[in-house]
Amino acid sequence: MENSQDLDSNILVTNGLKKYYPIRGGFNPFSRGGKRFVKAVDDVSIKVPRGRTMAILGESGCGKTTLARALTLLSPPTAGEIIFDGQNITKGKVDYKKLYREMQMVFQDPDSSLDPRLKIRDSVAEPCKGLLGRDEAQINSLVLSSLAAVGLSSEQADRIPSHLSGGQKQRVAIARAIAPQPKLVILDEPTSALDASVQAQILNLLLDLQKNFNLTYIIITHNISVAEYLSDMLVVMYAGSVVEYGPSGSVISKPRHPYTITLIAFAPVPNPWKRNLLNTEIKGEVPSSINPPSGCKFHPRCPYAEKICSEQIPELREISPGQFVSCHFAEKTG
């Protein structure tokens, strides 16, 4: 159980969070019976500091988006607990209206998350009407101020999404998330579908909004540069589990898990003379989320692996101040 100091300093805490999807139907001649599951999120425990930004980093399919959906209860967790703003939202009856006033999500693709038939002002007003219980004039004022905060005009408020650029649609999605005045905003790959110049504008906008509205962010990303620029804390996921966790500067400058080391080494670098080409290599295939390897999930691909790695799951232990690593031989990597 978390102590009161943890709950005061962290807006969100998860303990042993799991999200398993049962496999139904189909014929598998090699199956020996019993239920099988896709273990999309497997025993994740994190703490998100108030007013700060946590980035969740990993390759496609590692469980980042599933974790985000579990945190918002859009895909309720299979096991574990989520404590948001001091309240356990995985036990008992959940006040969803209160929860979504204080926790909002920006989805990866604004083209899919915005109703193509609604004007921008109506899309932004929709969550306010359902969550805040204010009159029409107050909601209209809130909509226009939210749009202005993300750099959109009242004239653009009367357009439909197809009349806006990709960057403008992402601004609308962000405006809709901040309009109910939440405490925590979860952003799923907020810049992945944008041009490089527009990405920089959105990242700077997010920093300004965080300062002006005292927001806490969780950023889902596969881009190390985005994580480094925006985040205070960094969580690295592999095959549904956390393998490294700590202050972003420490994790990026001195990664200790072999997967994190390789992930950072292969990050795109604009200067060709500074690229770490072929210094590190991940061999093998990404493990099955239905039948993951025993012990450490990364051990079949790890250059440091020994017998214990296939037999025991390494605990997430503190290897340096605030930096936690799930590896039996983290001392060797340093």
C-alpha positions as CSV (number, residue, x, y, z in Angstrom):
1,M,0.0,0.0,0.0
2,E,1.3,3.5,-0.9
3,N,1.9,5.9,1.9
4,S,0.3,9.3,2.1
5,Q,3.5,11.1,1.0
6,D,3.5,9.0,-2.3
7,L,-0.1,9.8,-2.9
8,D,0.4,13.6,-2.3
9,S,3.5,13.8,-4.6
10,N,2.2,11.5,-7.3
11,I,-1.0,12.1,-9.2
12,L,-1.2,8.5,-10.5
13,V,0.2,5.3,-9.1
14,T,-0.2,1.8,-10.5
15,N,0.6,-1.4,-8.7
16,G,1.0,-4.7,-10.6
17,L,-1.2,-3.5,-13.4
18,K,-2.1,-6.2,-16.0
19,K,-4.2,-6.2,-19.1
20,Y,-4.8,-9.7,-20.6
21,Y,-7.1,-10.3,-23.6
22,P,-8.6,-13.9,-23.8
23,I,-8.1,-15.7,-27.1
24,R,-11.4,-17.0,-28.3
25,G,-12.3,-19.4,-31.1
26,G,-10.1,-20.9,-33.8
27,F,-8.4,-24.3,-33.9
28,N,-5.0,-24.9,-32.6
29,P,-3.9,-28.6,-32.8
30,F,-0.9,-27.9,-30.6
31,S,-2.9,-26.4,-27.7
32,R,-3.3,-28.6,-24.7
33,G,-6.5,-27.0,-23.5
34,G,-7.1,-24.3,-21.0
35,K,-7.6,-20.6,-21.6
36,R,-4.9,-18.6,-23.4
37,F,-4.3,-14.8,-23.2
38,V,-2.5,-12.0,-25.0
39,K,-0.5,-10.5,-22.2
40,A,-0.5,-6.9,-23.5
41,V,0.4,-5.3,-20.2
42,D,2.0,-7.5,-17.6
43,D,2.7,-6.3,-14.1
44,V,3.4,-2.6,-14.6
45,S,4.0,-0.4,-11.5
46,I,4.7,3.3,-12.1
47,K,4.4,6.6,-10.2
48,V,3.6,9.8,-12.1
49,P,4.7,13.0,-10.3
50,R,2.2,15.9,-10.1
51,G,2.8,18.7,-12.6
52,R,5.5,16.7,-14.4
53,T,5.7,14.7,-17.6
54,M,6.3,11.0,-17.8
55,A,7.1,9.4,-21.2
56,I,6.4,5.8,-21.9
57,L,8.8,4.6,-24.6
58,G,9.0,1.5,-26.6
59,E,8.6,-0.1,-30.0
60,S,5.3,-0.8,-31.7
61,G,3.4,-3.6,-30.0
62,C,5.2,-3.3,-26.6
63,G,1.9,-2.4,-24.8
64,K,2.2,1.4,-24.5
65,T,-1.2,2.3,-25.9
66,T,-2.9,-0.6,-24.1
67,L,-1.4,0.8,-20.9
68,A,-2.8,4.2,-21.7
69,R,-6.3,2.8,-22.3
70,A,-6.1,0.8,-19.1
71,L,-5.1,3.9,-17.1
72,T,-8.2,5.7,-18.4
73,L,-10.4,2.7,-17.9
74,L,-11.3,2.7,-21.5
75,S,-10.0,-0.9,-21.4
76,P,-10.3,-1.8,-17.7
77,P,-7.3,-3.7,-16.3
78,T,-7.4,-7.4,-15.7
79,A,-5.6,-7.2,-12.4
80,G,-3.6,-4.7,-10.3
81,E,-4.7,-1.3,-9.1
82,I,-4.7,2.3,-10.3
83,I,-4.7,5.1,-7.7
84,F,-5.6,8.4,-9.3
85,D,-5.4,11.6,-7.2
86,G,-5.6,9.6,-4.0
87,Q,-8.5,7.4,-5.1
88,N,-8.4,3.8,-6.1
89,I,-10.3,3.7,-9.4
90,T,-10.0,0.0,-9.9
91,K,-12.1,-0.9,-6.8
92,G,-15.8,-0.3,-6.1
93,K,-18.1,2.0,-8.1
94,V,-16.2,4.5,-10.3
95,D,-17.6,8.0,-10.7
96,Y,-16.7,8.2,-14.4
97,K,-18.0,11.8,-14.7
98,K,-15.5,12.9,-12.1
99,L,-12.8,10.8,-13.5
100,Y,-13.0,12.2,-17.0
101,R,-13.3,15.7,-15.7
102,E,-9.8,15.2,-14.2
103,M,-8.2,12.8,-16.7
104,Q,-8.3,13.3,-20.4
105,M,-6.7,11.5,-23.4
106,V,-5.5,12.8,-26.8
107,F,-5.6,9.9,-29.2
108,Q,-3.0,9.2,-31.9
109,D,-5.0,10.0,-35.0
110,P,-7.1,13.2,-34.9
111,D,-8.8,12.2,-38.2
112,S,-10.3,9.2,-36.3
113,S,-11.0,10.9,-33.0
114,L,-12.8,14.0,-34.5
115,D,-16.3,13.6,-35.9
116,P,-16.0,14.7,-39.5
117,R,-19.6,16.1,-39.5
118,L,-19.2,18.4,-36.4
119,K,-17.9,21.9,-36.4
120,I,-14.7,22.3,-34.4
121,R,-16.6,24.3,-31.7
122,D,-19.1,21.5,-31.2
123,S,-16.3,18.8,-31.0
124,V,-14.6,20.8,-28.2
125,A,-17.9,21.6,-26.5
126,E,-19.0,18.0,-26.4
127,P,-17.0,16.8,-23.3
128,C,-17.7,20.1,-21.5
129,K,-21.5,19.6,-21.9
130,G,-21.3,16.1,-20.5
131,L,-18.8,16.7,-17.7
132,L,-19.1,20.2,-16.4
133,G,-22.8,21.0,-16.2
134,R,-22.4,24.6,-17.3
135,D,-24.8,26.7,-19.3
136,E,-24.4,27.3,-23.0
137,A,-22.8,30.7,-22.7
138,Q,-20.2,29.4,-20.2
139,I,-19.4,26.5,-22.4
140,N,-19.0,28.6,-25.5
141,S,-16.6,30.9,-23.6
142,L,-14.6,27.9,-22.4
143,V,-14.5,26.4,-26.0
144,L,-13.2,29.7,-27.5
145,S,-10.6,30.2,-24.7
146,S,-9.4,26.5,-25.1
147,L,-9.1,27.0,-28.9
148,A,-7.2,30.3,-28.4
149,A,-4.9,28.5,-25.9
150,V,-3.8,26.1,-28.7
151,G,-3.5,28.9,-31.3
152,L,-6.8,28.5,-33.2
153,S,-9.2,31.4,-34.0
154,S,-12.9,31.8,-33.5
155,E,-13.2,31.7,-37.3
156,Q,-11.6,28.3,-37.4
157,A,-14.0,27.2,-34.7
158,D,-16.8,27.2,-37.3
159,R,-15.0,24.9,-39.7
160,I,-15.2,21.1,-40.0
161,P,-12.1,18.9,-39.6
162,S,-11.6,18.3,-43.3
163,H,-11.0,22.1,-43.7
164,L,-8.0,22.0,-41.4
165,S,-4.4,20.9,-41.7
166,G,-3.0,17.9,-39.8
167,G,-1.4,20.2,-37.3
168,Q,-4.6,22.2,-36.8
169,K,-6.6,19.0,-36.2
170,Q,-4.1,17.9,-33.6
171,R,-4.5,21.3,-31.9
172,V,-8.2,20.8,-31.9
173,A,-7.7,17.4,-30.2
174,I,-5.6,19.0,-27.6
175,A,-8.1,21.8,-27.0
176,R,-10.8,19.3,-26.5
177,A,-8.7,17.5,-23.9
178,I,-7.9,20.7,-21.9
179,A,-11.4,22.2,-22.2
180,P,-12.8,20.3,-19.1
181,Q,-9.8,21.6,-17.2
182,P,-8.3,18.2,-16.2
183,K,-5.4,17.5,-13.9
184,L,-3.8,14.7,-16.1
185,V,-3.6,14.5,-19.9
186,I,-2.5,11.3,-21.6
187,L,-1.2,11.8,-25.1
188,D,-0.8,8.9,-27.4
189,E,1.9,9.6,-30.0
190,P,0.9,13.2,-30.3
191,T,3.4,14.1,-33.1
192,S,3.7,10.8,-35.0
193,A,1.4,11.8,-37.9
194,L,2.8,15.3,-38.3
195,D,5.6,16.9,-40.4
196,A,8.8,17.7,-38.6
197,S,8.2,21.5,-38.5
198,V,4.7,21.0,-37.2
199,Q,6.0,18.5,-34.6
200,A,8.2,21.1,-33.1
201,Q,5.2,23.5,-32.8
202,I,3.1,21.0,-31.1
203,L,5.8,20.0,-28.6
204,N,6.4,23.7,-27.7
205,L,2.6,24.2,-27.4
206,L,2.4,21.2,-25.0
207,L,5.1,22.8,-22.8
208,D,3.3,26.1,-22.8
209,L,0.0,24.5,-21.9
210,Q,1.5,22.5,-19.1
211,K,3.0,25.7,-17.6
212,N,-0.2,27.8,-18.0
213,F,-2.7,25.2,-16.8
214,N,-0.6,23.2,-14.3
215,L,-1.0,20.0,-16.2
216,T,0.5,16.6,-15.6
217,Y,1.3,14.6,-18.8
218,I,1.8,11.0,-19.7
219,I,3.3,10.9,-23.2
220,I,3.1,7.6,-25.2
221,T,5.9,7.6,-27.8
222,H,8.4,5.5,-29.8
223,N,10.5,8.6,-30.5
224,I,13.4,9.1,-28.1
225,S,13.8,12.7,-29.1
226,V,10.2,13.5,-28.1
227,A,10.7,11.8,-24.8
228,E,14.0,13.6,-24.1
229,Y,12.5,17.0,-25.0
230,L,9.2,16.8,-23.1
231,S,9.6,14.4,-20.2
232,D,10.9,14.5,-16.7
233,M,10.5,10.8,-16.1
234,L,11.0,7.9,-18.6
235,V,9.5,4.4,-18.6
236,V,10.9,1.9,-21.1
237,M,8.5,-1.0,-22.0
238,Y,9.4,-4.3,-23.7
239,A,6.8,-7.0,-24.4
240,G,4.2,-5.5,-22.0
241,S,6.6,-5.0,-19.0
242,V,8.7,-2.2,-17.7
243,V,12.4,-2.8,-18.1
244,E,13.8,0.6,-17.1
245,Y,12.4,3.5,-15.3
246,G,13.8,6.8,-13.9
247,P,14.6,10.5,-14.6
248,S,14.8,11.0,-18.4
249,G,18.2,12.6,-18.3
250,S,19.7,9.6,-16.4
251,V,18.0,6.9,-18.5
252,I,18.9,8.5,-21.8
253,S,22.5,9.5,-20.9
254,K,23.3,6.3,-19.1
255,P,20.8,3.5,-19.9
256,R,21.4,0.3,-18.0
257,H,19.0,-2.3,-19.5
258,P,20.4,-3.9,-22.7
259,Y,17.2,-3.2,-24.5
260,T,17.2,0.5,-23.6
261,I,20.9,0.7,-24.6
262,T,20.1,-0.6,-28.0
263,L,16.9,1.4,-28.4
264,I,18.8,4.6,-27.8
265,A,21.8,3.6,-29.9
266,F,19.5,3.1,-32.9
267,A,17.6,6.4,-32.5
268,P,17.9,8.6,-35.6
269,V,20.6,11.3,-35.3
270,P,20.6,14.2,-37.8
271,N,24.4,14.4,-37.8
272,P,25.8,11.4,-39.8
273,W,29.2,11.6,-38.0
274,K,27.5,11.0,-34.6
275,R,25.4,8.0,-35.5
276,N,26.1,4.8,-33.6
277,L,25.9,2.5,-36.6
278,L,26.2,-1.2,-35.9
279,N,27.7,-0.6,-32.4
280,T,24.9,-2.6,-30.9
281,E,22.4,-5.0,-32.4
282,I,19.3,-6.7,-31.1
283,K,19.2,-10.3,-32.5
284,G,16.2,-12.5,-32.8
285,E,12.5,-11.7,-32.9
286,V,10.1,-9.8,-30.6
287,P,8.6,-12.4,-28.2
288,S,5.1,-13.7,-28.4
289,S,2.7,-11.9,-26.1
290,I,0.7,-15.1,-25.9
291,N,3.6,-17.4,-24.9
292,P,6.4,-15.1,-23.7
293,P,9.8,-16.6,-22.7
294,S,10.3,-17.7,-19.2
295,G,12.4,-15.5,-16.8
296,C,13.4,-12.3,-18.4
297,K,11.5,-11.7,-21.6
298,F,14.5,-10.1,-23.2
299,H,16.9,-13.0,-22.5
300,P,16.7,-14.7,-25.9
301,R,18.0,-11.5,-27.5
302,C,20.3,-10.3,-24.8
303,P,24.2,-10.3,-25.1
304,Y,24.6,-10.5,-21.3
305,A,22.1,-13.4,-20.7
306,E,23.1,-16.3,-18.5
307,K,21.2,-19.3,-17.2
308,I,19.5,-17.4,-14.4
309,C,17.9,-15.0,-17.0
310,S,15.8,-17.8,-18.4
311,E,14.8,-19.1,-15.0
312,Q,14.0,-16.0,-12.9
313,I,12.1,-12.8,-13.7
314,P,14.4,-10.0,-12.6
315,E,12.9,-7.5,-10.1
316,L,12.8,-3.8,-10.9
317,R,15.6,-2.6,-8.6
318,E,17.2,0.7,-8.0
319,I,20.6,0.8,-9.7
320,S,21.3,4.5,-9.2
321,P,19.3,7.3,-7.4
322,G,15.8,7.2,-8.8
323,Q,16.8,4.8,-11.7
324,F,15.3,1.3,-11.7
325,V,16.2,-1.5,-14.0
326,S,14.8,-5.0,-14.5
327,C,18.0,-6.9,-15.2
328,H,20.0,-9.5,-13.3
329,F,23.3,-8.1,-14.7
330,A,22.6,-4.3,-14.8
331,E,26.0,-3.7,-13.2
332,K,27.8,-5.2,-16.3
333,T,26.0,-2.8,-18.7
334,G,27.3,0.3,-16.8
